[in-house]
Amino acid sequence: GLGEYGDPEDIHKIVPFLNEDRFDNFHNGHVKFNAALALSNISAIGLTESLINSLENANYSGGSISDEYSITIMIRVLGKLRDPAAIPTIIKLLSHNNAKIRDAAASDIGNYGDKSAVEPLVRVMKEVEDDYGNKSLLGSEALSQLADYRHKNLILEMLESNSKMKTVLASNILLN
């Protein structure tokens, strides 16, 4: 297929299908998913703007599982590209109402190495609950990678948490 050869020229042929809406939800989702997978194989720098636009225009409201997967794949492709232009969009997705989309954003935000993601990651840990009603450890790996001395107050606050896991995470970050 187009996506398996890694030709950046194919990007312009594939990107429009990220916003497919000619068919029913099932078939549109299938096309979006396959387009996102093909793009993940290409991973060309010119892809960033198209992916950001597709993510910002995605109207995922809990409908198609294929849409959920195509969004998470687009997030992962952006993480591979490590283009700083994607950071604000990925940070916004940390607060998405879909857990899988939030998880993908939190997992990939560490790939950018951008310290501006630390505060949003800590905020999400305070605000978002996991499937069991506990405050989430979403993005803990990224937080461990990104936090440094400039974030000590945020990390010290986490030490005071009632969550054993967050306290252990904060203590581990302090050691690094």
N, C-alpha and C positions, 0 to 999 in steps of 0.2 A: 504494500500500500504506500501511499504518498508519505506517510509518517515514518516508515521504517528506514528510509534512505537518508534522512537528516538534511534534506535540501532546504535551506532557508527560503528559497523562492516559493516553496509550497505553502508557506504560512498564509499568504494572501488568498490562497484557494481554500484553505481549511477554516480560517477564523470566522467567516460569516456563518458557519454552521454551529458555532457556539450559541447563537441566538435563534436557532431554528424554531419556527412557530407555524409552519404550513400544515402540520398534521395534528393528530390527537396527542394528548400528553405522553402516552407510552412511546409512540414513534418519534416524537420530537425529542424526548429524553434520551432515547437510544442514539439518535444522530448526534446530539450534544455530547454524550458520553464518549462516543467513538472519536469525535473531532478532538475532544480534550486529550484523549489517550494518544492520538496521532501527534498532537502538538507536544506532548510530554516527551516523545521520542526525538523531536526536532530540537527543542530547547535552544532556539536561536535568540540572540539578544534583541532583534527587532520585534520579538513577540510580546515584550512587556506591555507596551501601550494597549495593544489589542486585548490582552488578558485582563488588564485593569479595567478597561471599558466594559468588557463582558461581565466581570464580577460586580461592578458598580451598577450595571443595568439588569443584573439577574433578579428575577422576581420570585425567588423561592419562598413559598409560604407553607411548606409542609406537603406539597403535592407529590410529585414524581420522585421516586428513589433515584432514577437516572439523573435527574437534575441535581440532586444532592451530591451524587458521586461526581458528576462533571464539575461542579463547583469545587469540590475537594481536590480533584485532579488539577484544576487550574491553579489553586493555591499552591499545590506541590510543585507545579511547573515553575511558578514564580519563585518559589524557594530555591529551585535548582539554578535559576538565572541570577539570583542575588542582586537584582537591580534595585538600588535604593528608592527609585521612584515608586515601587510597589508598597513600601512600608506603611504609608498612611492607610491604604486600602486594607492591608492585612490587619493592622491595628483595629480598624473599624469592625472587622469580622470577628474579633475576639469577643464582641458583645452580641453576636448573632443569636437568634432564638433557637437555631438548630444546633444540637450538641456536636454532631459530627463535623459541621462546618467550623464551629468554634474550636474543636480539637485540632483540626487540620491547620487552622490559622495559628494556634498556640504552638503546635509542634514545629511549624516552619519558620516562625518569626526569629528563632535563634540562628537560622542560616544566614541572616543578613548581618549579624554582628553589630547591630545598631542599638546602642544603649538607650535610645529614646523609647524602646519597647518595654523597659523595666517597669516604669510606673503603670502603664496600662495592664501589664501582666499581674502585678500586685493587686491592682484595683479589681480585676476579674476574679482573682482568688478570694477577695473579700465579698464580692457581690453575687457571683454565680454559684448555684448549688448543683451538685452532681445528681445522678439518678436516684440517690438514696436520701436526698434532703440535706446532705452535708455540704459545707462550703468546699468548692472544687480545688484540686491541686493542678488545675489546668495550666499548662505551660511551665511546669516545675523544672523540666530539663532546660528549656530556653532561659528561664530565670537564673538557673545555676550557671549557665554559660555567660550571661550578659551582666549580671549584677557585679558591682565593684564598690570601692570605698565611697563613691559619690551617692550610693543608695543605702548607706548604712542605717539611716533612720527608718527607712521602709522595712529593712530586714530585721532590725531590732524590734519593730512593731510586730512582725510575724512571730518573733520569739515569744511574745506575750500571748499568742493565740491560745485558745482552748483546744485547738486541734493538735494532737500528738504529731501527726504527719507534717503539718506546717512548721511546728517548732523544730522538728528534726531537720526539715529542709532548710530552714533559716540558719540553724547551727552549722550545717554543712557548708552553706554559702559563706558564712563568716570565716570558715577555715580556708577557703580557697582564695 
